[in-house]
Amino acid sequence: MDIRDFFFRFRSFTPIPIALTIIYFAQPEITQILPGTGLLLIGEFIRIWAVSHAGGATRTRDVGAPYLCTSGPYSRVRNPLYIGNLMIFAGIVLIAGSPNLPVMLGVTVTFFIVQYSLIVSLEEETLVNLFGEDYETYRKNVRALLPRLSAWKDAEPREPLPLVETLITEKRTLQNIVIILMFITLRAYFS
């Protein structure tokens, strides 16, 4: 099995060791909770915006897509879900605190950069095969991880899903955030 395929298929589970490490070393400090919460909320907002345009197509274990999504946040950056995830986990690290916060933040960010580099490589290879020149044009105009200041003018006009449908699709991520925060709170309470 290609290592990229492993990280793609199990991308919902590979962050578990990072989450457990964050919880184990958690020492929340009031001064970090507000910035951490802000980062977490911005990351989740990006995810909700992205899911509203891509729909449930992002919740699959098979690499590919039924259509090329270039609307909404995808008109500014090719991988908004991964940017949102990185921000969410960085926010969680800040909320949790740690005796050595810069190291914890560095390990977390490095993990996600490595994982997403592998996944993006596989996804882009697949999308070129599926969508050919359309994807190449998109890729030339919209960067992978550094958002454009303005939306790409040739993005498709796609109507986003209603908020309730989007939240239903996003419920697993929201549940995971609540569970991690609950364990951080319990860890802080009992230590």
C-alpha positions as CSV (number, residue, x, y, z in Angstrom):
1,M,0.0,0.0,0.0
2,D,1.2,3.5,-0.9
3,I,2.0,5.5,2.3
4,R,-0.1,8.3,0.8
5,D,-3.1,6.0,0.5
6,F,-2.7,4.9,4.1
7,F,-2.7,8.5,5.3
8,F,-5.7,9.3,3.1
9,R,-7.8,6.3,4.1
10,F,-7.1,6.7,7.8
11,R,-6.9,10.5,8.0
12,S,-9.6,10.6,10.6
13,F,-7.6,8.3,12.9
14,T,-4.0,9.3,12.4
15,P,-4.3,12.4,14.6
16,I,-5.4,10.3,17.6
17,P,-1.9,9.9,19.0
18,I,-1.4,13.7,18.7
19,A,-4.8,14.3,20.4
20,L,-3.8,11.9,23.2
21,T,-0.4,13.6,23.7
22,I,-2.1,17.0,23.8
23,I,-4.5,15.7,26.5
24,Y,-1.8,14.0,28.5
25,F,0.4,17.1,28.7
26,A,-2.6,19.6,29.1
27,Q,-2.1,22.4,31.5
28,P,-4.6,25.1,30.4
29,E,-3.8,28.7,31.2
30,I,-6.4,31.4,31.0
31,T,-4.2,33.6,28.8
32,Q,-4.1,30.9,26.1
33,I,-7.7,29.8,26.1
34,L,-9.1,32.8,24.3
35,P,-6.6,32.8,21.4
36,G,-6.9,29.0,21.2
37,T,-10.7,29.2,21.0
38,G,-10.5,31.9,18.4
39,L,-8.2,29.8,16.2
40,L,-10.4,26.7,16.7
41,L,-13.5,28.7,15.7
42,I,-11.8,30.1,12.6
43,G,-10.7,26.7,11.6
44,E,-14.2,25.2,12.1
45,F,-15.7,28.1,10.2
46,I,-13.4,27.4,7.2
47,R,-14.4,23.7,7.4
48,I,-18.1,24.5,7.5
49,W,-17.7,26.9,4.5
50,A,-15.8,24.2,2.6
51,V,-18.2,21.4,3.4
52,S,-21.1,23.6,2.4
53,H,-19.6,23.7,-1.1
54,A,-18.1,20.3,-1.4
55,G,-20.9,18.4,0.4
56,G,-20.4,14.9,1.6
57,A,-18.0,14.1,-1.2
58,T,-15.2,15.0,1.3
59,R,-16.3,12.1,3.6
60,T,-14.9,9.2,1.7
61,R,-12.2,6.6,2.0
62,D,-11.6,6.5,-1.7
63,V,-9.5,9.1,-3.4
64,G,-11.4,11.0,-6.0
65,A,-14.4,13.3,-6.5
66,P,-17.7,13.2,-8.3
67,Y,-17.1,16.7,-9.6
68,L,-14.4,19.4,-9.4
69,C,-15.3,21.8,-6.7
70,T,-13.9,25.3,-7.3
71,S,-16.6,27.5,-5.6
72,G,-16.6,29.1,-2.2
73,P,-13.3,28.7,-0.3
74,Y,-12.1,26.4,-3.1
75,S,-12.0,29.5,-5.3
76,R,-9.3,30.8,-3.0
77,V,-7.3,27.7,-1.9
78,R,-7.4,24.1,-3.1
79,N,-7.4,22.5,0.3
80,P,-9.5,24.6,2.7
81,L,-10.5,21.6,4.8
82,Y,-6.9,20.8,5.6
83,I,-6.2,24.4,6.5
84,G,-9.2,24.3,8.8
85,N,-8.0,21.1,10.5
86,L,-4.6,22.5,11.1
87,M,-6.1,25.7,12.7
88,I,-8.5,23.6,14.8
89,F,-5.7,21.4,16.2
90,A,-3.4,24.5,16.7
91,G,-6.3,26.1,18.6
92,I,-6.7,22.9,20.7
93,V,-3.0,22.9,21.6
94,L,-3.3,26.5,22.8
95,I,-6.4,25.7,24.8
96,A,-4.8,22.7,26.4
97,G,-1.6,24.4,27.2
98,S,1.5,22.4,27.9
99,P,4.7,22.7,30.0
100,N,6.5,23.2,26.7
101,L,3.9,24.8,24.4
102,P,6.2,25.7,21.5
103,V,7.3,22.0,21.2
104,M,3.7,20.7,21.4
105,L,2.6,23.2,18.8
106,G,5.6,22.4,16.6
107,V,5.0,18.7,16.8
108,T,1.3,19.1,16.0
109,V,1.9,21.5,13.0
110,T,4.7,19.3,11.7
111,F,2.5,16.2,11.9
112,F,-0.3,17.8,9.9
113,I,2.1,19.3,7.3
114,V,3.7,15.9,6.6
115,Q,0.3,14.1,6.6
116,Y,-1.4,16.7,4.3
117,S,1.6,16.9,2.0
118,L,1.3,13.1,1.4
119,I,-2.5,13.2,1.0
120,V,-2.5,16.3,-1.3
121,S,0.1,14.6,-3.5
122,L,-2.1,11.6,-3.9
123,E,-5.3,13.6,-4.4
124,E,-3.8,15.9,-7.0
125,E,-2.5,12.9,-9.0
126,T,-6.0,11.4,-8.9
127,L,-7.7,14.7,-9.8
128,V,-5.4,15.2,-12.8
129,N,-6.5,11.8,-14.1
130,L,-10.2,12.5,-13.4
131,F,-10.5,16.1,-14.6
132,G,-7.4,16.6,-16.9
133,E,-7.0,20.1,-18.3
134,D,-9.8,21.5,-16.1
135,Y,-7.9,20.5,-13.0
136,E,-4.6,21.7,-14.4
137,T,-6.1,25.1,-15.1
138,Y,-7.6,25.3,-11.6
139,R,-4.2,24.2,-10.1
140,K,-2.4,26.9,-12.1
141,N,-4.7,29.6,-10.7
142,V,-5.4,28.5,-7.1
143,R,-2.6,27.6,-4.7
144,A,-2.7,24.4,-2.6
145,L,-2.4,25.9,0.9
146,L,-1.8,29.7,0.6
147,P,-5.1,31.4,0.0
148,R,-5.6,34.0,-2.8
149,L,-6.8,37.4,-1.6
150,S,-9.6,37.4,-4.2
151,A,-11.7,34.5,-5.5
152,W,-10.6,32.9,-8.7
153,K,-12.7,34.5,-11.4
154,D,-13.3,31.3,-13.3
155,A,-14.6,29.4,-10.3
156,E,-17.9,27.5,-10.9
157,P,-21.0,29.1,-9.5
158,R,-22.2,26.4,-7.1
159,E,-24.9,27.1,-4.5
160,P,-23.7,26.0,-1.0
161,L,-25.7,23.5,1.0
162,P,-28.1,24.8,3.6
163,L,-26.4,25.2,7.0
164,V,-28.4,22.4,8.6
165,E,-27.3,19.9,5.9
166,T,-23.7,21.2,6.2
167,L,-23.7,20.7,10.0
168,I,-25.1,17.2,9.6
169,T,-22.2,16.4,7.3
170,E,-19.8,18.0,9.7
171,K,-21.2,16.4,12.9
172,R,-18.3,13.9,13.3
173,T,-15.7,16.7,13.3
174,L,-17.8,18.7,15.8
175,Q,-18.2,15.7,18.0
176,N,-14.5,15.0,18.0
177,I,-13.7,18.6,19.0
178,V,-16.1,18.4,21.9
179,I,-14.7,15.1,23.1
180,I,-11.1,16.4,23.0
181,L,-12.1,19.6,24.8
182,M,-14.0,17.5,27.4
183,F,-10.9,15.3,28.1
184,I,-8.7,18.4,28.3
185,T,-11.1,19.9,30.9
186,L,-11.2,16.6,32.8
187,R,-7.4,16.3,32.8
188,A,-7.1,19.9,34.1
189,Y,-9.8,19.3,36.8
190,F,-8.2,16.1,38.1
191,S,-4.6,17.3,38.1
